[in-house]
Amino acid sequence: MDVRSDFPLLQREIDGKPIVYLDSAATAQKPEPVIAVMDDFYRRHYASIHRGVYTLGVEATEAFEGARTRIAAFTGADPITTIFTANATAAINLVAYAWGREHVGRGDVVLLTELEHHSNIVPWQLLAEEVGAEIRYLHVSPDDGTLSLDELDRELAGGRVRLAAFAHVSNVLGTINPVAEMVARARAAGAVTVVDGAQAVPQLPVDVGAIGADFYAWTGHKAFGPTGIGVLHGRRELLEVMRPFIAGGHMIKQVGFDRSTWNDLPWKFEAGTSQIAEAVGLRTAVEYLDELGMEAVREHERAVTGYALRRLAETDGVAVPGPPDADRRGGVISFAIDGMHPHDIAELLDRDNVCVRAGHHCAQPLMRALGMPATARASFGPYNDEADVDALIEAIVRARSVFA
């Protein structure tokens, strides 16, 4: 997949050397069409939406709602139940506040996994503290970074699990969870499900209808779109009865002195001025991904990840937690090097313009479960290839020589 030339930032050199960007799990680079369409919108079509009857207002509204329809189609969702948020974190918080505080109570269990990003842990901790619920975790296997469906069944069998929330793809280990099967088992036990799809949507073909989760959250900036926009897909019957999360303009039908009535879906959950240009940019991002073909994106990143796993296994002193083969993981590889702190690794690799993340990756419970306070992490996008992996390995070898 030869798409590197589509990404302007990757044409830049620093000190005469190309950038090897291996941090797509944190945020993806933006292709030229996304940058161009947002620039054009601001220059030629920008106006407030849903209110103005003048031409610019109509153009902006059509662009915004057209983006919603196209983005929903990309993930097999209904536009009516596709809600724009600030990011995946905001989407999960929306569920925790607007659904959780009405339906989770004392003695209920919120079931999470040790694989979760803090964004899919902390909102539930706040909810549990407020209502008196208990948080429990599915354990990750230290051998291959996977979850146990048998353990899931045991937790569900108690009848206390009111909500189960889990990542589609781990942002640390790359583990691809069997979310459709997990959702089906949770629903059979009477639990509502929330899936964090922030890492999955940019990497895998995702059909939220087929997965069947009650709520599915993802974010635009990891899917080659702009920052400032996320998406929540929800089950219509749940969204209809939920109270609004954020109140203000646009999410209302009528406002009286004593009470108000709410707008229809999805606008009931979209208070204030919307992310108009961001939605336009995200539409172009998903169209770009569709042109590449998500099956092809998955196969390309699987191949690059598999090559990286083999090269890292051949490198002395490097340990890689998580699934040992690329078929069971997304384009994410965390690694540790004997005798080196991850921050030192990242700093030394940066001398070769190799960009990797270092730290706990907003997954401190997982780090504790693995017995690793931090790791370095390389993550791949469609613009990466085997040459980038070779550059990573060469930089690791040079970094190790500094500590020899």
Secondary structure as a PSIPRED ss2 file (coil, helix, strand):
# PSIPRED VFORMAT (PSIPRED V4.0)

   1 M C   1.000  0.000  0.000
   2 D C   1.000  0.000  0.000
   3 V C   1.000  0.000  0.000
   4 R H   0.000  1.000  0.000
   5 S H   0.000  1.000  0.000
   6 D H   0.000  1.000  0.000
   7 F C   1.000  0.000  0.000
   8 P H   0.000  1.000  0.000
   9 L H   0.000  1.000  0.000
  10 L H   0.000  1.000  0.000
  11 Q H   0.000  1.000  0.000
  12 R C   1.000  0.000  0.000
  13 E E   0.000  0.000  1.000
  14 I E   0.000  0.000  1.000
  15 D C   1.000  0.000  0.000
  16 G C   1.000  0.000  0.000
  17 K E   0.000  0.000  1.000
  18 P E   0.000  0.000  1.000
  19 I C   1.000  0.000  0.000
  20 V E   0.000  0.000  1.000
  21 Y E   0.000  0.000  1.000
  22 L C   1.000  0.000  0.000
  23 D E   0.000  0.000  1.000
  24 S C   1.000  0.000  0.000
  25 A C   1.000  0.000  0.000
  26 A C   1.000  0.000  0.000
  27 T C   1.000  0.000  0.000
  28 A C   1.000  0.000  0.000
  29 Q C   1.000  0.000  0.000
  30 K C   1.000  0.000  0.000
  31 P C   1.000  0.000  0.000
  32 E H   0.000  1.000  0.000
  33 P H   0.000  1.000  0.000
  34 V H   0.000  1.000  0.000
  35 I H   0.000  1.000  0.000
  36 A H   0.000  1.000  0.000
  37 V H   0.000  1.000  0.000
  38 M H   0.000  1.000  0.000
  39 D H   0.000  1.000  0.000
  40 D H   0.000  1.000  0.000
  41 F H   0.000  1.000  0.000
  42 Y H   0.000  1.000  0.000
  43 R H   0.000  1.000  0.000
  44 R H   0.000  1.000  0.000
  45 H H   0.000  1.000  0.000
  46 Y C   1.000  0.000  0.000
  47 A C   1.000  0.000  0.000
  48 S C   1.000  0.000  0.000
  49 I C   1.000  0.000  0.000
  50 H C   1.000  0.000  0.000
  51 R C   1.000  0.000  0.000
  52 G C   1.000  0.000  0.000
  53 V C   1.000  0.000  0.000
  54 Y C   1.000  0.000  0.000
  55 T H   0.000  1.000  0.000
  56 L H   0.000  1.000  0.000
  57 G H   0.000  1.000  0.000
  58 V H   0.000  1.000  0.000
  59 E H   0.000  1.000  0.000
  60 A H   0.000  1.000  0.000
  61 T H   0.000  1.000  0.000
  62 E H   0.000  1.000  0.000
  63 A H   0.000  1.000  0.000
  64 F H   0.000  1.000  0.000
  65 E H   0.000  1.000  0.000
  66 G H   0.000  1.000  0.000
  67 A H   0.000  1.000  0.000
  68 R H   0.000  1.000  0.000
  69 T H   0.000  1.000  0.000
  70 R H   0.000  1.000  0.000
  71 I H   0.000  1.000  0.000
  72 A H   0.000  1.000  0.000
  73 A H   0.000  1.000  0.000
  74 F H   0.000  1.000  0.000
  75 T C   1.000  0.000  0.000
  76 G C   1.000  0.000  0.000
  77 A C   1.000  0.000  0.000
  78 D C   1.000  0.000  0.000
  79 P H   0.000  1.000  0.000
  80 I H   0.000  1.000  0.000
  81 T H   0.000  1.000  0.000
  82 T E   0.000  0.000  1.000
  83 I E   0.000  0.000  1.000
  84 F E   0.000  0.000  1.000
  85 T E   0.000  0.000  1.000
  86 A C   1.000  0.000  0.000
  87 N C   1.000  0.000  0.000
  88 A H   0.000  1.000  0.000
  89 T H   0.000  1.000  0.000
  90 A H   0.000  1.000  0.000
  91 A H   0.000  1.000  0.000
  92 I H   0.000  1.000  0.000
  93 N H   0.000  1.000  0.000
  94 L H   0.000  1.000  0.000
  95 V H   0.000  1.000  0.000
  96 A H   0.000  1.000  0.000
  97 Y H   0.000  1.000  0.000
  98 A H   0.000  1.000  0.000
  99 W H   0.000  1.000  0.000
 100 G H   0.000  1.000  0.000
 101 R H   0.000  1.000  0.000
 102 E H   0.000  1.000  0.000
 103 H H   0.000  1.000  0.000
 104 V C   1.000  0.000  0.000
 105 G C   1.000  0.000  0.000
 106 R C   1.000  0.000  0.000
 107 G C   1.000  0.000  0.000
 108 D C   1.000  0.000  0.000
 109 V E   0.000  0.000  1.000
 110 V E   0.000  0.000  1.000
 111 L E   0.000  0.000  1.000
 112 L E   0.000  0.000  1.000
 113 T E   0.000  0.000  1.000
 114 E C   1.000  0.000  0.000
 115 L C   1.000  0.000  0.000
 116 E C   1.000  0.000  0.000
 117 H C   1.000  0.000  0.000
 118 H H   0.000  1.000  0.000
 119 S H   0.000  1.000  0.000
 120 N H   0.000  1.000  0.000
 121 I C   1.000  0.000  0.000
 122 V H   0.000  1.000  0.000
 123 P H   0.000  1.000  0.000
 124 W H   0.000  1.000  0.000
 125 Q H   0.000  1.000  0.000
 126 L H   0.000  1.000  0.000
 127 L H   0.000  1.000  0.000
 128 A H   0.000  1.000  0.000
 129 E H   0.000  1.000  0.000
 130 E H   0.000  1.000  0.000
 131 V H   0.000  1.000  0.000
 132 G C   1.000  0.000  0.000
 133 A C   1.000  0.000  0.000
 134 E E   0.000  0.000  1.000
 135 I E   0.000  0.000  1.000
 136 R E   0.000  0.000  1.000
 137 Y E   0.000  0.000  1.000
 138 L E   0.000  0.000  1.000
 139 H C   1.000  0.000  0.000
 140 V C   1.000  0.000  0.000
 141 S C   1.000  0.000  0.000
 142 P C   1.000  0.000  0.000
 143 D C   1.000  0.000  0.000
 144 D C   1.000  0.000  0.000
 145 G C   1.000  0.000  0.000
 146 T C   1.000  0.000  0.000
 147 L C   1.000  0.000  0.000
 148 S C   1.000  0.000  0.000
 149 L H   0.000  1.000  0.000
 150 D H   0.000  1.000  0.000
 151 E H   0.000  1.000  0.000
 152 L H   0.000  1.000  0.000
 153 D H   0.000  1.000  0.000
 154 R H   0.000  1.000  0.000
 155 E H   0.000  1.000  0.000
 156 L H   0.000  1.000  0.000
 157 A H   0.000  1.000  0.000
 158 G C   1.000  0.000  0.000
 159 G C   1.000  0.000  0.000
 160 R C   1.000  0.000  0.000
 161 V E   0.000  0.000  1.000
 162 R E   0.000  0.000  1.000
 163 L E   0.000  0.000  1.000
 164 A E   0.000  0.000  1.000
 165 A E   0.000  0.000  1.000
 166 F E   0.000  0.000  1.000
 167 A E   0.000  0.000  1.000
 168 H C   1.000  0.000  0.000
 169 V E   0.000  0.000  1.000
 170 S C   1.000  0.000  0.000
 171 N C   1.000  0.000  0.000
 172 V C   1.000  0.000  0.000
 173 L C   1.000  0.000  0.000
 174 G C   1.000  0.000  0.000
 175 T E   0.000  0.000  1.000
 176 I E   0.000  0.000  1.000
 177 N C   1.000  0.000  0.000
 178 P C   1.000  0.000  0.000
 179 V H   0.000  1.000  0.000
 180 A H   0.000  1.000  0.000
 181 E H   0.000  1.000  0.000
 182 M H   0.000  1.000  0.000
 183 V H   0.000  1.000  0.000
 184 A H   0.000  1.000  0.000
 185 R H   0.000  1.000  0.000
 186 A H   0.000  1.000  0.000
 187 R H   0.000  1.000  0.000
 188 A H   0.000  1.000  0.000
 189 A C   1.000  0.000  0.000
 190 G C   1.000  0.000  0.000
 191 A C   1.000  0.000  0.000
 192 V E   0.000  0.000  1.000
 193 T E   0.000  0.000  1.000
 194 V E   0.000  0.000  1.000
 195 V E   0.000  0.000  1.000
 196 D E   0.000  0.000  1.000
 197 G C   1.000  0.000  0.000
 198 A C   1.000  0.000  0.000
 199 Q C   1.000  0.000  0.000
 200 A C   1.000  0.000  0.000
 201 V C   1.000  0.000  0.000
 202 P C   1.000  0.000  0.000
 203 Q C   1.000  0.000  0.000
 204 L C   1.000  0.000  0.000
 205 P C   1.000  0.000  0.000
 206 V C   1.000  0.000  0.000
 207 D C   1.000  0.000  0.000
 208 V H   0.000  1.000  0.000
 209 G H   0.000  1.000  0.000
 210 A H   0.000  1.000  0.000
 211 I H   0.000  1.000  0.000
 212 G C   1.000  0.000  0.000
 213 A C   1.000  0.000  0.000
 214 D C   1.000  0.000  0.000
 215 F E   0.000  0.000  1.000
 216 Y E   0.000  0.000  1.000
 217 A E   0.000  0.000  1.000
 218 W E   0.000  0.000  1.000
 219 T E   0.000  0.000  1.000
 220 G C   1.000  0.000  0.000
 221 H H   0.000  1.000  0.000
 222 K H   0.000  1.000  0.000
 223 A H   0.000  1.000  0.000
 224 F C   1.000  0.000  0.000
 225 G C   1.000  0.000  0.000
 226 P C   1.000  0.000  0.000
 227 T C   1.000  0.000  0.000
 228 G C   1.000  0.000  0.000
 229 I C   1.000  0.000  0.000
 230 G E   0.000  0.000  1.000
 231 V E   0.000  0.000  1.000
 232 L E   0.000  0.000  1.000
 233 H E   0.000  0.000  1.000
 234 G E   0.000  0.000  1.000
 235 R C   1.000  0.000  0.000
 236 R H   0.000  1.000  0.000
 237 E H   0.000  1.000  0.000
 238 L H   0.000  1.000  0.000
 239 L H   0.000  1.000  0.000
 240 E H   0.000  1.000  0.000
 241 V H   0.000  1.000  0.000
 242 M C   1.000  0.000  0.000
 243 R C   1.000  0.000  0.000
 244 P C   1.000  0.000  0.000
 245 F C   1.000  0.000  0.000
 246 I C   1.000  0.000  0.000
 247 A C   1.000  0.000  0.000
 248 G C   1.000  0.000  0.000
 249 G C   1.000  0.000  0.000
 250 H C   1.000  0.000  0.000
 251 M C   1.000  0.000  0.000
 252 I E   0.000  0.000  1.000
 253 K E   0.000  0.000  1.000
 254 Q E   0.000  0.000  1.000
 255 V E   0.000  0.000  1.000
 256 G C   1.000  0.000  0.000
 257 F C   1.000  0.000  0.000
 258 D C   1.000  0.000  0.000
 259 R C   1.000  0.000  0.000
 260 S E   0.000  0.000  1.000
 261 T E   0.000  0.000  1.000
 262 W E   0.000  0.000  1.000
 263 N C   1.000  0.000  0.000
 264 D C   1.000  0.000  0.000
 265 L C   1.000  0.000  0.000
 266 P C   1.000  0.000  0.000
 267 W H   0.000  1.000  0.000
 268 K H   0.000  1.000  0.000
 269 F H   0.000  1.000  0.000
 270 E C   1.000  0.000  0.000
 271 A C   1.000  0.000  0.000
 272 G C   1.000  0.000  0.000
 273 T C   1.000  0.000  0.000
 274 S C   1.000  0.000  0.000
 275 Q C   1.000  0.000  0.000
 276 I H   0.000  1.000  0.000
 277 A H   0.000  1.000  0.000
 278 E H   0.000  1.000  0.000
 279 A H   0.000  1.000  0.000
 280 V H   0.000  1.000  0.000
 281 G H   0.000  1.000  0.000
 282 L H   0.000  1.000  0.000
 283 R H   0.000  1.000  0.000
 284 T H   0.000  1.000  0.000
 285 A H   0.000  1.000  0.000
 286 V H   0.000  1.000  0.000
 287 E H   0.000  1.000  0.000
 288 Y H   0.000  1.000  0.000
 289 L H   0.000  1.000  0.000
 290 D H   0.000  1.000  0.000
 291 E H   0.000  1.000  0.000
 292 L H   0.000  1.000  0.000
 293 G C   1.000  0.000  0.000
 294 M H   0.000  1.000  0.000
 295 E H   0.000  1.000  0.000
 296 A H   0.000  1.000  0.000
 297 V H   0.000  1.000  0.000
 298 R H   0.000  1.000  0.000
 299 E H   0.000  1.000  0.000
 300 H H   0.000  1.000  0.000
 301 E H   0.000  1.000  0.000
 302 R H   0.000  1.000  0.000
 303 A H   0.000  1.000  0.000
 304 V H   0.000  1.000  0.000
 305 T H   0.000  1.000  0.000
 306 G H   0.000  1.000  0.000
 307 Y H   0.000  1.000  0.000
 308 A H   0.000  1.000  0.000
 309 L H   0.000  1.000  0.000
 310 R H   0.000  1.000  0.000
 311 R H   0.000  1.000  0.000
 312 L H   0.000  1.000  0.000
 313 A H   0.000  1.000  0.000
 314 E C   1.000  0.000  0.000
 315 T C   1.000  0.000  0.000
 316 D C   1.000  0.000  0.000
 317 G C   1.000  0.000  0.000
 318 V E   0.000  0.000  1.000
 319 A E   0.000  0.000  1.000
 320 V C   1.000  0.000  0.000
 321 P C   1.000  0.000  0.000
 322 G C   1.000  0.000  0.000
 323 P C   1.000  0.000  0.000
 324 P C   1.000  0.000  0.000
 325 D C   1.000  0.000  0.000
 326 A H   0.000  1.000  0.000
 327 D H   0.000  1.000  0.000
 328 R H   0.000  1.000  0.000
 329 R E   0.000  0.000  1.000
 330 G C   1.000  0.000  0.000
 331 G C   1.000  0.000  0.000
 332 V E   0.000  0.000  1.000
 333 I E   0.000  0.000  1.000
 334 S E   0.000  0.000  1.000
 335 F E   0.000  0.000  1.000
 336 A E   0.000  0.000  1.000
 337 I E   0.000  0.000  1.000
 338 D C   1.000  0.000  0.000
 339 G C   1.000  0.000  0.000
 340 M E   0.000  0.000  1.000
 341 H C   1.000  0.000  0.000
 342 P H   0.000  1.000  0.000
 343 H H   0.000  1.000  0.000
 344 D H   0.000  1.000  0.000
 345 I H   0.000  1.000  0.000
 346 A H   0.000  1.000  0.000
 347 E H   0.000  1.000  0.000
 348 L H   0.000  1.000  0.000
 349 L H   0.000  1.000  0.000
 350 D H   0.000  1.000  0.000
 351 R C   1.000  0.000  0.000
 352 D C   1.000  0.000  0.000
 353 N C   1.000  0.000  0.000
 354 V E   0.000  0.000  1.000
 355 C E   0.000  0.000  1.000
 356 V C   1.000  0.000  0.000
 357 R E   0.000  0.000  1.000
 358 A E   0.000  0.000  1.000
 359 G E   0.000  0.000  1.000
 360 H C   1.000  0.000  0.000
 361 H C   1.000  0.000  0.000
 362 C C   1.000  0.000  0.000
 363 A C   1.000  0.000  0.000
 364 Q H   0.000  1.000  0.000
 365 P H   0.000  1.000  0.000
 366 L H   0.000  1.000  0.000
 367 M H   0.000  1.000  0.000
 368 R H   0.000  1.000  0.000
 369 A H   0.000  1.000  0.000
 370 L H   0.000  1.000  0.000
 371 G C   1.000  0.000  0.000
 372 M C   1.000  0.000  0.000
 373 P C   1.000  0.000  0.000
 374 A C   1.000  0.000  0.000
 375 T E   0.000  0.000  1.000
 376 A E   0.000  0.000  1.000
 377 R E   0.000  0.000  1.000
 378 A E   0.000  0.000  1.000
 379 S E   0.000  0.000  1.000
 380 F C   1.000  0.000  0.000
 381 G C   1.000  0.000  0.000
 382 P C   1.000  0.000  0.000
 383 Y C   1.000  0.000  0.000
 384 N C   1.000  0.000  0.000
 385 D C   1.000  0.000  0.000
 386 E H   0.000  1.000  0.000
 387 A H   0.000  1.000  0.000
 388 D H   0.000  1.000  0.000
 389 V H   0.000  1.000  0.000
 390 D H   0.000  1.000  0.000
 391 A H   0.000  1.000  0.000
 392 L H   0.000  1.000  0.000
 393 I H   0.000  1.000  0.000
 394 E H   0.000  1.000  0.000
 395 A H   0.000  1.000  0.000
 396 I H   0.000  1.000  0.000
 397 V H   0.000  1.000  0.000
 398 R H   0.000  1.000  0.000
 399 A H   0.000  1.000  0.000
 400 R H   0.000  1.000  0.000
 401 S H   0.000  1.000  0.000
 402 V H   0.000  1.000  0.000
 403 F C   1.000  0.000  0.000
 404 A C   1.000  0.000  0.000
